[in-house]
Amino acid sequence: MFKVIKNLFSSKKLFFKDYNLPHEALYKKLLIQSYSDWFYKELEIENDINGRFEIIVLHIFIIFNSLSKDSSENKVFKQNLLETFIDELESTYRELGISDNTFGKKMKVAAKSMYGRLSIYSESFNDNNLFNEALLRNVWPHDKELTNKVHKLSEYVYKKVEKYNNKSFSEIIEESKREF
C-alpha cells in the first residue's frame, strides 16, 4: 500500500498527456527535456513551478529562434505551440488550487512574463553578454553575478539553436525524436 502511495508522489515517475498534433508532440519533447535533472542539480535552478516555467519558456525560445522563416505555416505552428503551453499552465494553476478570484490575474502575469522573456531573449541573443544577463535575471533572480552556471545554460541554448537553425518544425520534430 505504501509503495503505491510513494510511487504516486515520486518525482522520477513522470506522466504526460498524450499529444497527437505536431505542435503538441514537440511541446511534449520540450516538456520532457525541461524536466532533466541537469537543470536543477548541475545548474541549481529552482526545482519548482517558477524554475520549470523558466526552462520551458527557454525551450520555446529555442524553437521560435530556430524557426526563423516567417512562413504562414511556421507562424501557425508557433501560435499553436504557445497555446498548448498556456493551456498546460492554466491546467497546472487549477491543479494547484488557485481560486477563480485570482486566476485571471495569475494567467495575465504568466502570459506577460512569457512574452517578455521571449522578447528579451530574441533581442539579446546576438550579444552573448546581454543574453547571459537576461538568463541571470530571469532564471536565477536572486543571484547577483554571472557564474559558470549561467554560461553553461547559455552554451546549451546556443548549441540547441545551432542544431535546429532554419529547420522546419517537422524536421525539428523528427530530429528531436532521438534527443532534443
C-alpha positions in Angstrom: 0.0 0.0 0.0 2.7 2.5 1.0 4.7 1.6 -2.2 1.7 2.6 -4.3 1.4 5.9 -2.5 5.1 6.5 -2.7 5.0 5.9 -6.5 2.2 8.4 -6.9 4.3 11.2 -5.4 7.7 10.1 -6.8 9.4 12.9 -8.8 11.1 10.3 -11.0 7.8 9.0 -12.4 6.5 11.5 -15.0 3.2 11.2 -16.7 2.4 13.3 -19.7 -0.8 13.9 -21.6 -1.0 12.0 -24.9 -0.2 14.6 -27.6 -1.1 13.8 -31.2 -0.8 17.0 -33.2 2.7 18.2 -34.4 2.9 21.2 -32.1 1.7 19.0 -29.1 4.3 16.4 -29.9 7.1 18.9 -29.9 5.7 20.5 -26.8 5.9 17.1 -25.1 9.6 16.8 -26.1 10.3 20.3 -24.7 8.5 19.4 -21.5 10.4 16.1 -21.1 13.7 17.9 -21.7 12.7 20.6 -19.3 12.4 18.0 -16.5 16.0 16.9 -16.9 17.9 16.8 -13.6 20.8 18.6 -15.3 18.9 21.9 -15.0 18.1 21.5 -11.3 21.1 19.8 -10.0 24.0 20.9 -12.1 22.8 24.4 -12.8 21.0 24.9 -9.5 17.8 26.2 -11.0 14.9 26.1 -8.5 13.0 22.8 -8.9 9.6 24.4 -8.5 6.9 25.9 -10.7 8.9 29.1 -11.3 12.1 27.2 -12.3 10.2 24.9 -14.6 8.4 27.8 -16.1 11.7 29.5 -17.0 13.2 26.3 -18.6 10.0 25.6 -20.6 9.9 29.2 -21.9 13.6 29.0 -22.7 12.9 25.8 -24.8 10.1 27.6 -26.6 12.5 30.4 -27.4 14.9 27.8 -28.9 12.2 26.6 -31.2 11.0 30.1 -32.1 14.5 31.3 -32.8 15.3 28.2 -34.9 12.1 28.6 -37.0 13.3 31.9 -38.3 11.5 31.7 -41.6 8.3 33.7 -41.2 6.2 31.5 -43.3 2.5 31.3 -42.5 3.0 27.6 -41.7 5.6 28.5 -39.1 3.5 31.3 -37.6 0.6 29.0 -37.1 2.9 26.4 -35.6 4.4 28.9 -33.2 0.9 30.1 -32.2 -0.3 26.6 -31.6 2.8 25.7 -29.5 2.2 28.8 -27.4 -1.5 28.0 -26.9 -0.5 24.4 -25.8 1.9 25.9 -23.2 -0.8 28.4 -22.0 -3.4 25.5 -21.7 -0.9 23.5 -19.7 0.0 26.4 -17.5 -3.7 27.1 -16.9 -4.3 23.4 -16.0 -1.3 23.5 -13.6 -2.6 26.6 -11.9 -6.1 25.0 -11.5 -4.5 21.8 -10.1 -2.6 24.0 -7.6 -6.0 25.3 -6.4 -5.7 28.9 -7.5 -9.0 30.4 -6.8 -11.2 31.8 -9.6 -10.8 35.3 -8.0 -7.1 35.4 -8.6 -6.9 33.0 -11.6 -7.2 35.7 -14.3 -4.5 37.9 -12.7 -2.1 34.9 -12.4 -2.6 34.0 -16.0 -2.2 37.6 -17.2 1.1 37.8 -15.2 2.3 34.5 -16.6 1.5 35.5 -20.2 3.2 38.8 -19.8 6.2 37.1 -18.3 6.4 34.6 -21.1 6.1 37.2 -23.9 8.6 39.4 -22.1 11.1 36.6 -21.8 10.7 35.6 -25.4 11.2 39.2 -26.5 14.3 39.9 -24.3 15.9 36.6 -25.3 15.3 37.4 -29.0 16.6 40.9 -28.6 19.7 39.9 -26.7 20.5 36.6 -28.4 23.2 38.0 -30.8 25.1 39.6 -27.9 26.4 36.8 -25.6 26.8 39.2 -22.6 23.3 40.6 -22.9 21.9 37.2 -23.3 23.7 35.9 -20.2 22.4 38.9 -18.2 18.9 38.1 -19.4 19.3 34.5 -18.3 20.7 35.5 -14.9 17.9 38.0 -14.3 15.1 35.5 -15.2 16.4 32.1 -14.3 18.4 33.0 -11.2 16.6 36.2 -10.0 18.3 36.1 -6.5 21.9 35.8 -7.9 23.7 39.0 -8.5 26.7 37.9 -10.7 27.3 35.9 -13.8 28.6 32.5 -12.8 29.6 29.3 -14.6 26.1 28.0 -14.4 24.8 31.0 -16.5 27.5 30.3 -19.1 26.6 26.6 -19.2 22.9 27.4 -19.7 23.8 29.9 -22.4 26.1 27.4 -24.2 23.2 24.9 -24.0 20.8 27.3 -25.7 23.3 28.4 -28.4 24.0 24.7 -29.2 20.3 23.8 -29.5 19.6 26.8 -31.7 22.5 25.9 -33.9 21.3 22.3 -34.1 17.8 23.3 -35.2 18.6 26.5 -37.0 16.5 27.1 -40.2 14.8 23.8 -40.0 11.1 23.3 -40.5 9.0 22.3 -37.5 8.6 18.8 -39.0 12.4 18.5 -39.3 12.8 19.6 -35.7 10.2 17.1 -34.5 11.9 14.3 -36.5 15.3 15.2 -35.2 14.1 15.6 -31.6 12.8 12.0 -31.6 16.3 10.9 -31.0 17.1 13.6 -28.5 16.0 17.1 -28.0 
